[in-house]
Amino acid sequence: MRPLAAPVRWTMLLSLICGTALTLLPPVAAAVPRFAARTGMHCASCHVNPSGGGMRTPYGRNVYARRVLPLPGAGGFLAQTSGVGARVEADTASWFELGTDVRSAYFYVNNPDPRAEDTNSFFLMQGDLYVSARSGEHLTVYMDRGLHGSFEVFGLLAWPGQATIVPLASYLKVGRFLPAFGIKDPNHALVTRESIGFAQVDKDTGIEIGGYLGPWSLQLALLNGASGDRQLDASGTARRPFEKAVALRAESRSRVGHARLSMGGSFYFSDNLPSVNPLAPATAVAPRDVGRIGEGVHEIRTGAFGGLSLGRLTLQGEIDYVRDDFVAQGLERWHGYVSFAELSFLPVQGVDLLATYEFADPDLRVGRNGFHRVGGVVELFPMELVELRGQYRYTTSSAGPPRDGMHELIVYLHLFL
């Protein structure tokens, strides 16, 4: 085993210090986590799914999305008819609701590898249709059908009942959904999402219990451990008595003076998977041993996250560690880690300026294989239920091409309801 190179050791140490510093702040996270960090509200205030993301509640759709997000005075037709819309919502929200998210983007990627072409293309990033049906105060059936294989459906039992502004006290969720882990950012391409196995398609089937107690929120789930497009449990060939997955997420939030603070931690364990984590490089297992991975993989993902919001500035960050232990004898344990940080500035209502940083070390057993990604974002909400976003990212990698020196430009239009 080769020792870690000095630059990699220092990068890992710096990321650990930054992530720990964020989570050690005294004891906030919505689908866009910085919105919740600014307001101190729980995810369930704006989303039907108490874990965040997806369909919006009547408050999230008719109040937050129409009055808080857009540029002042830019509502137009929707603003003029919002009174009618609110009355219709009040009549129908008790039993049936529809919602949607559509993101259409333009990508330009300057590929530093001379053997590969640049990317210059339009792309439909997201196309989700949400359906929610309620029966009384306690029972909700929810479905999210999206493009690119994304599918989510579950039943939700809530106590003391569903709420639009006050978060749920406790709930029971049964069905197929994305496990609660870390900062649930809508950008699934982040290293803390897709890169470690929490992409749009990584829904799993199981049961989740959760709730809120004062400043604390908690989610605990028992799942198949069969993410991606697998509907049933998929295990390694070495049969074991458990062969399931467990996900745990806890967060605390508070307000100190004018500052809103949050800290939290996540843990995920899956027993006897048939494949390695997406973060693992192709060199994680020797070519001669690749066929032995299917005997079984025991995987742990764990991390810390936190945030700080003061006035128009919001800082949030996350650091996650991933480890795979192989059932097959003689295969060396693989482990890696990822980190993400975002600083946002709100100069005026309806305009957000963001600076982002991501780092990933796909294999801690070797040196000089990590990559850094820095980015800048301009986000504009010109009118109700409409978002325009322009993003630039630059990636460097100590391992060389294809990531080293990569430039990316992404511009997209987001329509939501």
N, C-alpha and C positions, 0 to 999 in steps of 0.2 A: 504494500500500500504506500503510495507516494504522499509525503506531507503536503499540507496546503501551502501554496505559494503566498509570500508575504502580502501582496496586494489583495488577494482573496480573503486572507485572514482579517486584514484591517477593514475591508468592506463588510464582511459578516459581522465583525464586532461593532462597527458604526451602526449598521441596521438594527442589531440587537439593542444597542443603547437607545436609539431613537424610538423603536417600538416599545421598549420597556418604559421609557420616560413618559410616553403618551398614556400608557395604561396605568401608571402609578399616580397620575393626577387624581386629586380628590374626586369622589364620585359626584351622551344623548345620542340614537341613530335613527325614514320612509324609503320608497323605491329608489329615490335619489337621496342617499344617506345625509348629504350635507343640509338638505331641507329640514330634516328632523333634528340635526345638530343645532341649527339656528333657532328652531322653535321649542325644542325640548319635548316634543310630542312623541308618543309611541307610534310604531308602524301601523297599528290597528286604527289609529285615528283617521288615516287617509286611504287605507287599503282593506279590502274584504279579507284577504289572507293575513292573519295576525303576524306571520313571519315577515311580511313586507312584500312589495312588488305585485304586479298584475292589476286586476280590476280595482278601481277606486270606489270608496264609499261615497254616499251623497255629500258628505262634508268635503272629502278630497276633490270631488268633481265640481261641485257647485259653489264652494266657498274658496278653498285654497287655490285650485287651478284657475278660477275666474277672477279672483280679487287680489290674491297675493303674488302670483307668478307674473302676469303680463305687465308690459309697460303701462304706466298710468294713462288712462283715457284712450287705450288702444283696443277696447273690446269690440267696437263696431256693432254688427247685427246681433251677435250673441249677447252682448251686454244689454241691448235694448229689450231682448226677449227673455232675459234671465229670470224675471219674475214668474213668467209662465212656466219656464222650465223647472223652477223650484217647486211650483205647485204640482206639476205632473209627477216630479220625482217623489214628492211626499205621498202621492196617491199610490204609486206603483212599487216603491222601494221595499214594502213589507212582503212582497211575494216574488217579483221578477225584475231583473235588471240585465242590461247589455252594456258592454264596454269594448274598447279596442285600443290597440297601439300599433301604429304603422310607421316604420322608419325606412326611408329610401335614401341611399347614400351614393356619393361619388368618391372613388378611391384612386389615389395615385401613389404608387410605391416605386421608389427608385432603388432597384435591386443592385447592390454592390458587386454581386457575382457576375463577371462578364459572360458567363455561359448561360445566364438566365435572362429572360426578358423582363422589362418593367411592367407593372400593372397599371392599366389606365381603363377604368371600367365603372359603370353604374351597378349598383347592387341593392337588392331589397334585403336590408338587414333584419327587419322584424315585421311580422304580420300576424298579430294575435287577436283572436276574438274571444271575449270573456262572456260567460253566462253565469248568473247567480240567481238561485231560486230559494226563497225563504218560506218557512212554515212557522208562524208564531215568532216568539222572541228568542228561541234557543237554537233552532235548527236551520242550517244553511247548506245547500248543495251547490258546489262551485265547479266550473270547468273552464279550462284555458286551452284552446286549440291554436297552435302556432305553426309557422313554416319551419322548415329544416328539422322536422322530427320532434318539435317541442310539444308535449302533451301533459296536461295536469288536470286531475279531477279528484275531488275529495268531499267528504261530508264533515261539517263543522258543528259541534255542540258547544254552546257558550253559556257561561254562568257569570253574573246573574242574567245576562242577555246581550244581544247585539247592541252596539252603540256606534254613533257617528262621530262624536267628539271625545267622549270619555272612553278610554281604552277598555278592552275586555278585562275582566277580573281573572278569569281562567277559561280554558277551552280544551276540547278533545278533537283532534283531527285524524280522520281515517281515509286512506286512499293513496293516490300517487302524486308526489310533490317533490320539490327540491329541498333537501335537508337544510336546516338553519345552520349557517356557519359564517362567522366573521361579518364583514361589511358587505351587505347584499347590494352591490353596485349594479346598475343596469348595463354597464359596459362589461359584457361577459368575456371580452378579450384580455382583461387584466390578468396579470400573472397570479393574482390571488383568487381568481375565479376559474376560468377555463383551463389554465395551465396545471392546476392541481386536481381537476375532476369535478368542478362545479359550474359547468357550462349549461346553456339552455336545455340541452337534451339529457342532462344528467339527473333526471327525475328518478325517484325510487318509490317503491310501494311499501307501506307500513302504517304505523300509528305514531302520533305525536301528541304529547300533552304539554301545556304551557300556560303562562299567566303572568300577572303583574302584581307585585306586592310593594307598595310604596315606590321607591326609586328603582327597584329591581325588576327585570324581566327575565324569564327563563323558558327555554324550550328543550325538551328531552324526547328523542324519537328512537323507536326500534324499527329497523328496515331490513329489506332483503339483502342489501348490498349489491344489487344488480342494476347499475346505472346504464346510461347510454340508451340504446334501443332495446335492451333486454327487459322483458316484462316479468319473468319469473326468476327465482333465485338461480344464480350461476356460480358454481363453486369449482374449486380445484379438484383434481382426481383423488386426493387424499381426503377421505371422508372424515368429518369431525362432528362432534355433537352440537355445536352452536351454529356456525356458518351463517351468521347474520351480521348486521351492522348496527352500531349505536352512534347517535349524534347528540351532542350536548352544546348548548350555547347559553351563556349568562351575561347580562349587562347591567351596569348600575349607572345612574345619571343624577346630576345635581346641579344646583345653581349657586355660585359664590359671587356675590356682588352682581356685576353686569356680565359675568362670564358663565357660559353653559359648558359643563364638563361631562365626559363619559369615559368609562373603562369597561372592558369586557374580555371574555375568553371563550374559545371554542375547542371542542374535542370531537374527533370522528375516528371510529375503529371499525374495520371490516375484516371478518374472519374468512380466510380461505378463498380469496379472489382468484380468477384464472389468468390475470394479467397484471403488469406493473402499472404504476401511476403514470398519467400523461406527462408529468414533469421529467421522468427518467429519460436520459438520452439513450440512443441506440447502443452505446458502448457500456451501458450499465451491467449487461450480462454478456459474457463472451459468446461469439457466434456458435460455438459448438454446444453451448448450454441453453440456447434460446428455447428449444423444444421442451426443456424441463420446467420452464416457468409455469406451464399448465398444471403441474402437480399441486400448486397452491401458493398463494401470497397472503401474508397477514399484514395489513396496512394500517398505519396510524397517521392521522393529520391533526395537528394541534397548533393553536396560535393565539395571539393576543391582538386586541385592537382598541382604539380610543379616539377621542376627539376633543377639540377645544374651539368654542365659538365666542368671539368677543366683538360686539358691534358688527361691522361689515366684513370682518375677517373670520374664516372658518378653516381650521386645520384638522385633518383626520389621517390616520395611518393604521396599517395592519402588517403583521409579520407572521408567517406560517412555516412550520416545519413538517416535512413528510418523510416517512420511513417505511420501507418494504422489507419484510423478513420472508425468506423463501422456505417452503417445505422441503424441497429437494436438498439433499445433503451436499455440502461442498460449495454451494452458491453463497457468495459474500453478500451481506446485508447492504442494501442501497439506501441512501438518504440524501435529501436536498432541502433547500429552503427558498422562500420568496418573500418579498416585502413591497409595500406600496405606500405612498404618501401623496396627499393632495392639499394644496393651499388655494383657497378661493377668496375672491374679493367681489363684493357687491357694490359697485359705484352708484347705481340707481336701481330702483325696482325694475325687473325685467331684463337685466343685463348681468351676466356672471363672467368673471375672468378667472381662469384656473391655471395653475402650474402643477404638473404631476411628475412623479419620479417612481420608477419601478426597477427592482433588481431581482435577479434569479440566479441561484447557483444550483444547476441541475444535478450535480454529483459532488458531495462533500468529500469523497474519497480521493479526488484528484484536484489538481490546481489548474488555474487558467481555463475555466470552461463556463464562467458566468457571463451575464450580459446586463448592461444598464440601458434604461430607456427613459428619456426626458421628453416632456411634452408641454404644449401650451394650448389652451382652449378658450374660445369666445363663444358664449352661449347666450342666445337672445330669444325672448318670448314676446314676439311683436304683437300678438293678440291672444285671446283666450283659446286654450287647447291647441296651440301651435308653438313649436320650438324649432329654431334654426341653430345649428351647431357647426362650428369650424374647428378642426383639431390638426395640429402638426406634432409629429413625434420623430425623434432621432434616436437610433439604437446603435450602441457600440458593444462589441463582444471580444473578450480575450481569446476566444477560440477561432476568431476569423470569420470568413463568410460562412453562411449566407446573411448573418445578422449584422456583422461589423460594418458600420458606415451606412446603415439603411435610413432613408428619409421616407416619411409617410405623410400624406395629406388626405384628410377625410372630412367631407362636408355632407351633412345630411339634414333632411327635413323630417320632423317628427310630428305626426298628428295623433291626438289621443282623446279619449272620451271615457 
